[in-house]
Amino acid sequence: MGLPAFLVVLLAALWLSGCSSQPGREEDSQTSGRITVVCAPEAERLVAHERAAFQQLYPGARISMRTGTSREGVRALFAAECDLAVITRELDVDERAAAVRGRLELDGYRFARDAIVPIVHPSNPVQNIAVEQLRRIYDGTLSSWSELGGRPEPIDPVVQPMESDISQFFLQQVMGGTPITARVLTEASNERVVARVLADRRAIGFTSIASPDSGVKTLAVASVLGLPYLKPDAEAVYQGSYPLTRFFNLYVRAGGAQLANGFITFVTSGDGQALVHDYGLVPTAVPVRFVRRSPMLGAH
């Protein structure tokens, strides 16, 4: 005679529960288990370094990564398709509203500061630019370098794909949410923008502060014409006085995988923030001290 259906279901549930606690099964803790991370492309190499250092310390941690824009990372986190989203901006208004509607509680942690820097050919005599002038270059109303004190040559604006995080930041912070209407050249990455600018003395582009120094010239930026022009040095970026500063963020679901929170603890620790500095970004989760060398001291 067979068992009643409800007993079969109960026994099956108990058997599965026993399987989940069998020896050798990975346990989710701050330093062990498995998580999936969706990471914005511009943070991918940095987060890969952080992951390697963390897993060397904690061999029981298994962190798989896949690349996606910040919007894709947030969407994956909302859909429980990943445990941690690494994005190069804050949550936008629509994303925050969606979290409220879905009663989804998120925890966010800033772990690095980045700066968007305008770059030109090293032979370009222009030194400074205001955000308004950048906007006019990319909307097509400022088209000659002579208007900025340069040669009487046309300006060749360079962008990254519009769906990229850096271009989305540029659209919001420089263009004020309006589209780019100038005729532009599109390159796939920071490195490709640098290469294009080096090959074209009339070009202007924008990259992350973490882009390798390949001989391009960085322009100082003023938030408004008439205000001081600032180079994107680490102190100006750390203090937020450089106009085009953004944050890299880690987002998790509240009450989610413990390992995700353990990884965040490492990234925002002294060791994790040292990797941020080595990568070329500015730490945000630990105090930073800046020492200015006296001009009276020797160079050695």
RODO-2510 file (C-alpha; in nm, 4 decimals, decimal comma):
residues 300
     n   res          X          Y          Z
     1     m     0,0000     0,0000     0,0000
     2     g     0,1481     0,3355    -0,0991
     3     l     0,2122     0,6270     0,1330
     4     p    -0,0368     0,9172     0,1388
     5     a     0,0592     1,1937    -0,0992
     6     f     0,1259     1,4492     0,1750
     7     l     0,3736     1,2096     0,3427
     8     v     0,5554     1,1571     0,0165
     9     v     0,5915     1,5337    -0,0224
    10     l     0,7022     1,5725     0,3406
    11     l     0,9613     1,2956     0,3156
    12     a     1,0941     1,4391    -0,0083
    13     a     1,1326     1,7807     0,1532
    14     l     1,3135     1,6287     0,4510
    15     w     1,5438     1,4333     0,2194
    16     l     1,6301     1,7481     0,0241
    17     s     1,6911     1,9340     0,3486
    18     g     1,9280     1,6601     0,4600
    19     c     2,1121     1,6767     0,1283
    20     s     2,1643     2,0504     0,1673
    21     s     2,3511     1,9958     0,4944
    22     q     2,5643     1,7037     0,3836
    23     p     2,9362     1,7347     0,4521
    24     g     3,1321     1,8796     0,1629
    25     r     2,8547     2,1059     0,0346
    26     e     2,9726     2,4658     0,0083
    27     e     2,8439     2,6857     0,2868
    28     d     2,7541     3,0487     0,2253
    29     s     2,9553     3,2636     0,4619
    30     q     3,1502     3,5877     0,4480
    31     t     3,4498     3,3965     0,3093
    32     s     3,3082     3,0907     0,1332
    33     g     3,0378     2,9840    -0,1081
    34     r     2,9479     3,0925    -0,4590
    35     i     2,8258     3,4251    -0,5955
    36     t     2,7759     3,5814    -0,9365
    37     v     2,8835     3,9387    -1,0071
    38     v     2,7707     4,1542    -1,2993
    39     c     3,0326     4,4233    -1,3542
    40     a     3,0383     4,7361    -1,5695
    41     p     3,3138     4,7109    -1,8347
    42     e     3,5096     5,0096    -1,7017
    43     a     3,5424     4,8460    -1,3593
    44     e     3,6026     4,4921    -1,4865
    45     r     3,9832     4,4818    -1,4632
    46     l     3,9847     4,6428    -1,1195
    47     v     3,7217     4,4047    -0,9828
    48     a     3,9100     4,1091    -1,1340
    49     h     4,2169     4,2170    -0,9327
    50     e     4,0031     4,2492    -0,6191
    51     r     3,8544     3,9030    -0,6796
    52     a     4,1967     3,7420    -0,7291
    53     a     4,3279     3,8928    -0,4050
    54     f     4,0159     3,7912    -0,2121
    55     q     4,0160     3,4335    -0,3420
    56     q     4,3846     3,3975    -0,2604
    57     l     4,3002     3,4853     0,0998
    58     y     3,9852     3,2699     0,1045
    59     p     4,0128     2,9660    -0,1264
    60     g     3,6602     2,8577    -0,0347
    61     a     3,5156     3,1596    -0,2161
    62     r     3,3952     3,1115    -0,5725
    63     i     3,3160     3,4408    -0,7470
    64     s     3,2053     3,4250    -1,1096
    65     m     3,1964     3,7486    -1,3110
    66     r     3,0219     3,8578    -1,6244
    67     t     3,0278     4,1953    -1,7962
    68     g     2,7284     4,4208    -1,8450
    69     t     2,6527     4,7925    -1,8466
    70     s     2,5481     4,9501    -1,5193
    71     r     2,1846     4,9326    -1,6301
    72     e     2,2218     4,5608    -1,7102
    73     g     2,3884     4,4993    -1,3733
    74     v     2,1072     4,6670    -1,1818
    75     r     1,8475     4,4785    -1,3849
    76     a     2,0211     4,1464    -1,3095
    77     l     2,0341     4,2304    -0,9384
    78     f     1,6625     4,3161    -0,9333
    79     a     1,5820     3,9859    -1,1077
    80     a     1,8026     3,7842    -0,8675
    81     e     2,0195     3,6812    -1,1639
    82     c     2,3301     3,7951    -0,9762
    83     d     2,4309     3,8535    -0,6152
    84     l     2,6347     4,1696    -0,6626
    85     a     2,6248     4,4495    -0,9203
    86     v     2,9293     4,6701    -0,9787
    87     i     2,8254     4,9943    -1,1490
    88     t     3,0086     5,3147    -1,2388
    89     r     2,7336     5,5532    -1,1277
    90     e     2,4595     5,5929    -0,8695
    91     l     2,1179     5,4315    -0,9081
    92     d     1,9036     5,6541    -1,1259
    93     v     1,5533     5,7797    -1,0430
    94     d     1,3768     5,5045    -1,2398
    95     e     1,5818     5,2303    -1,0744
    96     r     1,5133     5,3643    -0,7259
    97     a     1,1426     5,3885    -0,8039
    98     a     1,1419     5,0312    -0,9358
    99     a     1,3072     4,9090    -0,6149
   100     v     1,0409     5,0838    -0,4065
   101     r     0,7566     4,9421    -0,6181
   102     g     0,9050     4,5935    -0,5924
   103     r     0,9721     4,6314    -0,2181
   104     l     1,3328     4,5444    -0,2894
   105     e     1,5806     4,6673    -0,0319
   106     l     1,9293     4,7322    -0,1670
   107     d     2,2543     4,8168     0,0078
   108     g     2,5037     5,0320    -0,1840
   109     y     2,8712     5,1018    -0,1154
   110     r     3,0969     5,3524    -0,2906
   111     f     3,4433     5,2074    -0,3415
   112     a     3,6225     5,4324    -0,5936
   113     r     3,6166     5,7805    -0,7428
   114     d     3,6791     5,8323    -1,1121
   115     a     3,7160     6,1458    -1,3235
   116     i     3,6151     6,1965    -1,6849
   117     v     3,8979     6,3850    -1,8549
   118     p     3,8985     6,5685    -2,1901
   119     i     4,2047     6,4764    -2,3973
   120     v     4,3604     6,6320    -2,7076
   121     h     4,6648     6,5787    -2,9270
   122     p     4,9912     6,6757    -2,7498
   123     s     5,0600     6,9429    -3,0145
   124     n     4,7296     7,1204    -2,9447
   125     p     4,8045     7,4607    -2,7807
   126     v     4,4724     7,4705    -2,5914
   127     q     4,5181     7,4166    -2,2168
   128     n     4,1756     7,4716    -2,0606
   129     i     3,8088     7,4155    -2,1313
   130     a     3,4815     7,4835    -1,9499
   131     v     3,1959     7,2344    -1,9286
   132     e     2,9796     7,4717    -2,1357
   133     q     3,2429     7,4750    -2,4123
   134     l     3,2560     7,0951    -2,4084
   135     r     2,8797     7,0878    -2,4480
   136     r     2,8981     7,3254    -2,7437
   137     i     3,1645     7,1123    -2,9134
   138     y     2,9442     6,8045    -2,8887
   139     d     2,6229     6,9793    -2,9910
   140     g     2,8033     7,1237    -3,2934
   141     t     2,7803     7,4965    -3,2095
   142     l     3,1556     7,5265    -3,1367
   143     s     3,3429     7,3767    -3,4278
   144     s     3,6836     7,5466    -3,4595
   145     w     3,9828     7,5295    -3,2272
   146     s     4,0388     7,9018    -3,2909
   147     e     3,7354     7,9729    -3,0676
   148     l     3,9326     7,8234    -2,7786
   149     g     4,2628     7,9930    -2,8571
   150     g     4,3922     7,7169    -3,0803
   151     r     4,4669     7,6816    -3,4497
   152     p     4,2047     7,7751    -3,7107
   153     e     4,1172     7,4105    -3,7664
   154     p     3,7925     7,2168    -3,7309
   155     i     3,7372     7,0138    -3,4130
   156     d     3,6935     6,6376    -3,4504
   157     p     3,4931     6,5165    -3,1480
   158     v     3,5385     6,1528    -3,0439
   159     v     3,2947     5,9521    -2,8297
   160     q     3,2482     5,6008    -2,7002
   161     p     2,9271     5,4087    -2,7825
   162     m     2,6218     5,5897    -2,6494
   163     e     2,5140     5,2891    -2,4415
   164     s     2,8471     5,2868    -2,2531
   165     d     2,8504     5,4139    -1,8949
   166     i     3,1089     5,6840    -1,9683
   167     s     2,9017     5,8286    -2,2528
   168     q     2,5860     5,8156    -2,0432
   169     f     2,7680     6,0114    -1,7704
   170     f     2,8883     6,2624    -2,0305
   171     l     2,5346     6,3046    -2,1649
   172     q     2,4011     6,3830    -1,8174
   173     q     2,6839     6,5916    -1,6706
   174     v     2,8057     6,7770    -1,9796
   175     m     2,5147     6,7718    -2,2255
   176     g     2,2465     6,8198    -1,9602
   177     g     2,0542     6,5190    -2,0854
   178     t     2,0325     6,6447    -2,4445
   179     p     2,1684     6,4284    -2,7272
   180     i     2,5024     6,4746    -2,9000
   181     t     2,4260     6,6353    -3,2368
   182     a     2,7753     6,7153    -3,3668
   183     r     2,9285     6,4851    -3,6258
   184     v     3,1419     6,2544    -3,4111
   185     l     3,3846     5,9654    -3,4430
   186     t     3,2959     5,6632    -3,2287
   187     e     3,5585     5,4415    -3,0657
   188     a     3,4905     5,1297    -2,8597
   189     s     3,6949     5,1979    -2,5440
   190     n     3,9124     5,4406    -2,3512
   191     e     4,2190     5,2913    -2,5185
   192     r     4,0724     5,3349    -2,8650
   193     v     3,9784     5,6975    -2,7912
   194     v     4,3380     5,7650    -2,6829
   195     a     4,4696     5,6062    -3,0028
   196     r     4,2323     5,8115    -3,2167
   197     v     4,3314     6,1385    -3,0459
   198     l     4,7011     6,0594    -3,0861
   199     a     4,6442     5,9999    -3,4572
   200     d     4,4442     6,3202    -3,5199
   201     r     4,5756     6,6589    -3,4034
   202     r     4,2273     6,8112    -3,4467
   203     a     4,0547     6,5554    -3,2218
   204     i     3,9106     6,5834    -2,8724
   205     g     3,7821     6,2904    -2,6669
   206     f     3,7077     6,1959    -2,3089
   207     t     3,8327     5,9013    -2,1036
   208     s     3,8562     5,7740    -1,7480
   209     i     4,1323     5,9028    -1,5217
   210     a     4,2495     5,5416    -1,4998
   211     s     4,3361     5,5258    -1,8706
   212     p     4,7082     5,4686    -1,9254
   213     d     4,9152     5,7810    -1,9917
   214     s     4,9958     5,7358    -2,3593
   215     g     5,1179     6,0838    -2,4411
   216     v     4,7844     6,2590    -2,4932
   217     k     4,7301     6,6012    -2,3399
   218     t     4,4731     6,6407    -2,0632
   219     l     4,2785     6,9669    -2,0492
   220     a     4,1987     7,1412    -1,7222
   221     v     3,8229     7,1849    -1,6711
   222     a     3,6117     7,4626    -1,5172
   223     s     3,2537     7,3951    -1,4151
   224     v     3,1557     7,7436    -1,5398
   225     l     3,3405     7,9992    -1,7534
   226     g     3,5229     8,2362    -1,5201
   227     l     3,5809     7,9816    -1,2433
   228     p     3,9213     7,8165    -1,1880
   229     y     4,0308     7,5433    -1,4266
   230     l     4,1202     7,2207    -1,2476
   231     k     4,3319     6,9292    -1,3583
   232     p     4,1894     6,5885    -1,2553
   233     d     4,4597     6,5175    -0,9967
   234     a     4,3849     6,2755    -0,7146
   235     e     4,3249     6,5472    -0,4539
   236     a     4,0757     6,7429    -0,6683
   237     v     3,8907     6,4207    -0,7502
   238     y     3,8904     6,3051    -0,3855
   239     q     3,7528     6,6400    -0,2659
   240     g     3,4940     6,6509    -0,5447
   241     s     3,6146     6,9909    -0,6690
   242     y     3,6990     6,8555    -1,0141
   243     p     3,3736     6,9057    -1,2101
   244     l     3,3451     6,5678    -1,3846
   245     t     3,3801     6,3252    -1,0943
   246     r     3,1804     6,0038    -1,0584
   247     f     3,1660     5,7122    -0,8130
   248     f     3,2007     5,3395    -0,8663
   249     n     2,9490     5,1488    -0,6523
   250     l     2,8788     4,7992    -0,5239
   251     y     2,5108     4,7040    -0,4821
   252     v     2,3630     4,3956    -0,3169
   253     r     2,0171     4,2874    -0,2084
   254     a     1,9697     4,3265     0,1666
   255     g     1,9743     3,9823     0,3265
   256     g     2,1392     3,8297     0,0191
   257     a     2,4437     3,6045    -0,0058
   258     q     2,6851     3,6468     0,2838
   259     l     2,9820     3,6006     0,0521
   260     a     2,8780     3,9096    -0,1456
   261     n     2,8960     4,1136     0,1746
   262     g     3,2292     3,9556     0,2640
   263     f     3,3695     4,0567    -0,0748
   264     i     3,2402     4,4123    -0,0250
   265     t     3,4110     4,4232     0,3156
   266     f     3,7403     4,3329     0,1479
   267     v     3,7041     4,5815    -0,1416
   268     t     3,6320     4,8654     0,1024
   269     s     3,9113     4,7643     0,3410
   270     g     4,2627     4,9080     0,3394
   271     d     4,3946     4,6261     0,1210
   272     g     4,1084     4,6532    -0,1263
   273     q     4,1383     5,0308    -0,1453
   274     a     4,5123     5,0002    -0,2098
   275     l     4,4207     4,8050    -0,5248
   276     v     4,1855     5,0892    -0,6230
   277     h     4,4757     5,3335    -0,5911
   278     d     4,7144     5,1085    -0,7835
   279     y     4,4592     5,0839    -1,0654
   280     g     4,4625     5,4615    -1,1063
   281     l     4,1345     5,5513    -0,9353
   282     v     4,0885     5,7393    -0,6084
   283     p     3,9909     5,5438    -0,2937
   284     t     3,6657     5,6450    -0,1310
   285     a     3,6166     5,4002     0,1567
   286     v     3,9305     5,4863     0,3573
   287     p     4,0831     5,8222     0,4577
   288     v     4,3372     5,9551     0,2080
   289     r     4,6176     6,1940     0,2964
   290     f     4,7769     6,4190     0,0355
   291     v     5,1292     6,5530     0,0857
   292     r     5,2381     6,8539    -0,1182
   293     r     5,6091     6,8767    -0,1811
   294     s     5,7635     7,2163    -0,1034
   295     p     5,9038     7,3870    -0,4150
   296     m     6,2092     7,4759    -0,2048
   297     l     6,3043     7,1090    -0,1729
   298     g     6,5266     6,9354    -0,4234
   299     a     6,3859     6,7041    -0,6854
   300     h     6,5636     6,3985    -0,5480
***
